Amino acid sequence: MLLRLLLLLAPCGAGFATEVVSISLRGNWKIHNGNGSLQLPAAVPGCVHSALFNKRIIKDPYYRFNNLDYRWIALDNWTYIKKFKLHSDMSEWNKVNLVFEGIDTVAVVLLNSVPIGKTDNMFRRYSFDITHMVKAMNIIEVRFQSPVIYANQRSERHTAYWVPPNCPPPVQDGECHVNFIRKMQCSFGWDWGPSFPTQGIWKDVRIEAYNICHLNYFMFTPIYDNYMETWNLKIESSFDVVSSKLVSGEAIVAIPELNIQQRNNIELRHGERTVKLFVKIDKAVIVETWWPHGHGNQTGYDMTVTFELDGGLRFEKSAKVYFRTVELVEEPIQNSPGLSFYFKINGLPIFLKGSNWIPADSFQDRVTSDMLRLLLQSVVDANMNALRVWGGGIYEQDEFYELCDELGIMIWQDFMFACALYPTDEDFMDSVREEVTHQVRRLKSHPSIITWSGNNENEAALMMGWYDTKPGYLHTYIKDYVTLYVKNIRTIVLEGDQTRPFIISSPTNGAKTTAEGWLSPNPYDLNYGDVHFYDYMSDCWNWRTFPKARFVSEYGYQSWPSFSTLEKVSSEEDWSYESSFALHRQHLINGNSEMLQQIELHFKLPNSADQLRRFKDTLYLTQVMQAQCVKTETEFYRRSRNEIVDGKGHTMGALYWQLNDIWQAPSWSSLEYGGKWKMLHYFARRFFAPLLPVGFEDKDVLFIYGVSDLPSDHQMMLTVRVHTWSSLELICSELTNPFVMKAGESVVLYSKPVPELLKGCPGCTRQSCVVSFYLSTDGELLSPISYHFLSSLKNAKGLHKANITATISQQGNTFVFDLKTSAVAPFVWLDVGSIPGRFSDNGFLMTEKTRTVFFYPWKPTSKSELEQSFHVTSLADTY
């Protein structure tokens, strides 16, 4: 194959000696397995599994039990090969590098049969000097070692002491010793995902040639000077200078919208050199700041930085610059022991509303730009403003963070260490240092990233004795922990980025953990830092179940995905809750039975004689249960924002586990694999609304709080209505006097004993009636309509099967569903099968005869297609 040289930023009239060229090696490669019995083409970026699937050597890896059947792929050693011919004589260049932006994971790289380097880390860039090896005709080989075998070998060689855990629980069907390899940790299996330890060149690969110098990294960070009340911009550019002579020139920074045109003289000497530029922005110039979604605009400014160097060499970088400040506030709280834990953006305290992000696919080459935009648009569409990029996955691709910048999604960025202890031998630490340095350089210019976090749950794992380690080795494990996360990761982060906080772990006690030597005896202390909370056996309708913590960065309940999602990876024999497939797909011990137990607390289990009907009804009820559980828990955290009860409270963050799915299986997600909204995601759109009434009972008294994330105060009224299950006629209603809801507050708006409330509503009992409430002004609805059940729905009296019909019409690219019901219907679920898109609302309580809902398709569809696919379910349909 003939590869032409691509000139990079070379000026007109520049001679060959001053040019910088890049030769892409993306595209078609060849691969073969260890013994050569399989030889096939493969795309780069990509992985072996995708190559085998594209050539139909294997079927869909997610189909039925294929994660077990295809385990052999990860146990083999695969080689990637590419032959290419260069258009020009490479000997004329002073420096030629072979650059891999990402290799997954353990490999030896050869050029023309000569080893040029080794790789052992999926999360870093590798650059190999091939100046004296490259020819006119070349062959590159990347010889991978099985990541499973490598991890096992590394573990066996670590004989001084045990570094747990060895293997995931058997229910996960995973591989062992993932903590010994710097690779996506969940690729060896997790409690919501399969084990697919991939091999491949998963990011860009290219050849770079230059004679004078090359720009390797370009970074910038806006800094606010509190004393001068002005914005400054720090720009750092890392060069590899190969010229033996001093290289002089100019750096020109242009931000037209801020009236900036700054020129700086620069000099570059031989070696790795960093140019630091400091731009002061005139105080008279108005700088619009970047705000999280729901709090303001995401204003950015186009910046161009040009380096004009000796010999006509010219580099130009363009970027979007956003200005914002972030502060993690940990300070004493009146009437409460401990410290606060919340974030200020641009000086404003922000309640973080959102979820946790996991890898969108086991095979990263399948994660397209469209998929990322769909998932992240669904985040802001559900009124979220934050995501935690969880530490068992990957540092996401550039486009992920660019979209978060654009959409106003704050990112809590974990480093990729999760649920394990880790070795600290020299070569492991060398690799980690390169990884962290690279990722901080790559990501720190993004305003969306508001904090770094060292790991997921590793402080808790060590200090709470998750792995039954011997007490005599605790000092060794603590020393390793501090070496990895404090002396190395934290040090590198603070040297490379002074603009955002660093948290040692999640959960952690924050400043208290720091004071206690970086590890707290109880990392789940509710008076400090953040907590993770899971309790599947207690009644999730009881708000007392939940911790009144400062910040809750993980919590949730499982559900199954919809039948249309499961149908793609299963066969008819699998369509039963008791099937081998249903058991195989569940990677949490007792997960399926725990869902049924939680359902049974408040609902009737399906009892249809038709197996398929019973299976679909069960899937539906798991989603009802999950949505209602997470609603109750999230509303508890939101209303705890401003209050201290028994010394606990001041909750300023609720990030439920988890946003998205990696495959089609039961999990904690609110978005199914492929992006379809579960009932939970529709509920999240309501319970994360900027203005929300929250109802709950305490000692037989109904309380309704008002919670506001609005940027300003608003006058409004609260309407409380009581409905009977047996009739669409409203029984009774109350309207409060107008009041002012203050910005950023949570306050009690209404309280009344339930017997007193029902006494004024003829014929109402706890079992026969339900309460709804909303906030409005001048008849205009300001909040979602919330509801409060007065009894378990399995005890509801007068609840009838509702005949719900829909008339579908089209308005532009949107479809209108005009609904009619014959009876009050809880948890009305509108489904159009596999037609991609979302409704304006779903899973709602229908207390009026008619309702209009909109459907927003993600791909072209038609009225007739929607009519054929449409199905509606409400709770009584499962009886």
Salt bridges, closest charged atoms under 4 A:
GLU101 OE2 - ARG125 NE 3.06
GLU101 OE2 - ARG206 NH2 2.83
ASP104 OD1 - LYS183 NZ 2.49
GLU141 OE1 - ARG143 NH2 3.28
ASP173 OD2 - HIS584 ND1 3.46
GLU175 OE2 - ARG71 NE 2.42
ASP204 OD1 - ARG26 NH1 3.52
ASP204 OD2 - ARG206 NH1 3.12
GLU208 OE2 - ARG206 NE 2.70
GLU208 OE1 - HIS214 NE2 3.62
GLU229 OE1 - LYS283 NZ 3.90
GLU236 OE1 - LYS444 NZ 2.61
ASP240 OD2 - LYS95 NZ 2.91
GLU250 OE1 - ARG263 NH2 2.81
ASP302 OD1 - LYS320 NZ 3.04
GLU308 OE2 - ARG314 NE 3.85
GLU316 OE1 - ARG314 NH2 2.91
ASP361 OD2 - ARG366 NE 3.27
ASP381 OD2 - ARG838 NE 3.48
ASP398 OD1 - ARG442 NH1 2.47
ASP405 OD2 - HIS446 ND1 2.57
GLU406 OE1 - ARG373 NH2 3.20
ASP414 OD2 - ARG388 NH2 2.88
ASP425 OD2 - ARG154 NH2 3.04
ASP427 OD2 - ARG154 NH1 2.88
ASP430 OD1 - ARG433 NH2 2.38
GLU435 OE2 - ARG182 NH2 2.87
GLU457 OE2 - HIS532 ND1 2.68
ASP497 OD2 - ARG500 NH1 2.63
GLU516 OE2 - LYS512 NZ 2.94
ASP539 OD1 - HIS602 NE2 2.69
GLU554 OE2 - ARG388 NH1 2.84
GLU554 OE2 - HIS532 ND1 3.50
GLU573 OE1 - ARG64 NH2 3.52
ASP574 OD2 - ARG64 NE 2.74
ASP617 OD1 - ARG613 NH2 2.93
GLU635 OE1 - LYS631 NZ 3.26
GLU643 OE2 - LYS548 NZ 2.84
GLU643 OE2 - ARG639 NH1 3.95
GLU697 OE1 - ARG766 NH2 2.68
GLU697 OE2 - HIS788 NE2 2.82
ASP698 OD1 - ARG544 NH2 2.38
ASP700 OD1 - ARG766 NH2 2.58
ASP709 OD2 - LYS353 NZ 3.04
ASP709 OD2 - ARG638 NH2 2.73
ASP709 OD1 - ARG641 NH1 2.76
GLU734 OE2 - LYS752 NZ 2.81
ASP831 OD1 - LYS676 NZ 2.75
ASP841 OD1 - ARG686 NH1 2.36
ASP841 OD2 - ARG851 NH2 2.68
GLU848 OE2 - ARG721 NH1 3.73
